[in-house]
Amino acid sequence: MFDEQGLRDEHRGILKEIRVLRRPYLGIVSGYHELGYRVLGPGEKGHSGSVQISGRLMVSPKLIWTPAQAQRTFGELFQESELMDANLVGRVFAFPAVVPGFFNVQSGRLKITRHEWSPDLLAEKVLDELIRLEATDTAVVRTPNIRFYPLAVQRFIHEILTEEFT
């Protein structure tokens, strides 16, 4: 689900500093749905201000794999007899990647905006805006390095899955 084994030390350090400031108030629904996110962080080194990356995750319905579909047991499928569950349950999350550069980007699913405010002030403004808009389906995640925004989104997904599957 959330594997830190293959990460470099720099990535591990960033993961420790990423904070989910706000989670969606909507529960995980069983069908296909979208969850919004806003990742906030400081601008690139040598540039003042901050960056906001807004996007939407496309979340699949729960996927359940059973060994009966393959007419074999999980122990046979994965050559593991002690650790396998009766069913494997999961979801598929998808989001676009960021292209590096000093420009604003906007598409139907991703928007990158640079701000003159500090990251703390940007976080305050974003949280206030979401409350004012009564947006219940959007997370706010703070990262120490905006270049690694996919790690911030991964942290958000990890928290959702941990809650859903435990």
C-alpha positions in Angstrom: 0.0 0.0 0.0 2.6 2.6 1.1 6.1 1.3 0.7 9.0 3.4 2.0 11.5 0.6 1.3 12.6 1.8 -2.1 12.6 5.5 -1.3 15.8 7.5 -1.1 16.8 9.3 2.1 15.6 12.7 0.7 12.2 11.2 0.0 12.0 9.7 3.5 12.8 13.1 5.0 10.1 14.8 3.0 7.5 12.1 3.8 8.1 12.8 7.5 7.4 16.5 7.1 4.3 16.2 4.9 1.1 17.1 6.8 -2.5 16.5 5.8 -4.1 19.7 7.1 -7.6 18.8 6.0 -9.3 15.6 4.8 -12.4 15.4 2.8 -15.5 15.2 5.0 -17.2 12.9 2.6 -16.7 9.2 3.3 -15.2 6.9 0.8 -18.0 5.9 -1.4 -18.3 2.5 -2.9 -18.6 3.5 -6.6 -16.4 5.6 -8.9 -15.8 9.1 -7.5 -13.3 11.9 -7.4 -11.6 13.5 -4.4 -10.1 16.9 -4.7 -6.7 17.9 -3.2 -4.6 21.0 -2.8 -0.9 20.5 -2.1 0.8 23.6 -0.7 4.5 24.3 -0.4 7.2 26.8 -0.7 8.3 28.0 -4.1 11.5 26.7 -5.7 14.8 27.5 -4.1 15.8 31.1 -4.8 12.2 32.2 -5.4 10.0 33.7 -2.7 6.4 32.8 -2.2 4.6 29.6 -2.4 3.0 27.1 -4.9 -0.5 25.5 -4.8 -1.2 22.4 -6.8 -4.9 21.7 -7.1 -6.2 18.5 -8.6 -8.6 15.7 -8.4 -8.0 12.0 -7.8 -10.1 9.6 -9.8 -11.0 6.8 -7.4 -12.2 3.4 -8.7 -14.8 1.4 -6.9 -13.5 -1.2 -4.5 -11.8 -3.9 -6.4 -12.0 -7.4 -4.8 -9.9 -10.2 -6.2 -10.8 -13.7 -5.1 -8.8 -16.9 -5.9 -11.9 -18.5 -7.2 -11.7 -16.3 -10.3 -8.4 -17.9 -11.2 -9.6 -21.3 -10.0 -6.6 -21.4 -7.6 -5.9 -20.4 -4.0 -3.9 -17.2 -3.1 -1.2 -19.5 -1.8 -0.9 -21.1 -5.2 -1.1 -17.7 -7.0 1.5 -15.9 -4.9 3.4 -18.9 -3.7 2.7 -17.9 -0.2 0.6 -20.0 2.2 0.8 -18.1 5.5 0.4 -14.4 4.8 -2.4 -14.3 2.2 -5.9 -13.2 3.1 -9.0 -14.8 1.7 -9.7 -11.7 -0.5 -7.4 -8.9 -1.8 -9.2 -5.6 -1.6 -7.9 -2.4 -3.1 -8.6 0.8 -5.1 -7.0 2.4 -8.1 -6.0 6.1 -7.7 -4.8 8.1 -10.7 -3.4 11.7 -11.0 -1.4 13.6 -13.5 2.3 14.4 -12.9 3.9 17.8 -12.7 6.2 19.2 -15.3 9.0 21.2 -13.7 9.3 24.9 -14.5 8.4 28.4 -13.4 5.0 28.8 -14.9 1.3 28.3 -14.1 -0.3 25.2 -15.5 -4.0 24.5 -15.7 -6.0 21.6 -17.2 -9.3 19.9 -16.4 -7.7 17.9 -13.6 -4.6 19.8 -12.5 -3.8 23.5 -11.7 -0.5 24.8 -10.6 -0.5 28.4 -9.2 2.3 30.5 -7.8 1.6 32.9 -5.0 3.5 35.7 -3.4 2.4 34.7 0.1 4.4 32.6 2.5 3.4 28.9 2.6 1.8 29.5 6.1 -0.3 32.3 4.8 -1.3 30.4 1.7 -2.4 27.4 3.9 -4.6 29.8 6.0 -6.2 31.3 2.9 -6.9 28.0 1.3 -8.4 26.5 4.4 -10.6 29.7 4.8 -11.6 29.5 1.1 -12.7 25.8 1.4 -14.8 26.6 4.5 -16.4 29.6 2.8 -17.2 27.5 -0.3 -18.4 24.6 1.9 -16.3 22.2 -0.1 -16.5 18.9 1.7 -14.6 16.8 -0.9 -11.2 18.4 -0.9 -8.0 17.7 1.1 -5.3 20.1 1.9 -1.8 18.8 2.2 1.4 20.7 3.2 4.8 19.7 1.8 8.2 21.1 2.5 9.2 20.7 -1.1 6.7 21.2 -3.9 8.8 19.2 -6.4 7.7 16.1 -4.6 4.0 16.8 -4.7 3.3 13.2 -5.8 4.6 12.1 -2.4 2.2 14.4 -0.7 -0.7 13.0 -2.7 0.6 9.5 -1.9 0.5 10.4 1.8 -3.1 11.6 1.5 -4.1 8.3 -0.3 -2.3 6.3 2.3 -4.3 7.9 5.1 -7.6 7.2 3.2 -6.7 3.6 2.6 -5.5 3.0 6.1 -8.8 4.2 7.5 -10.9 2.4 4.9 -9.2 -1.0 5.1 -8.5 -1.3 8.9 
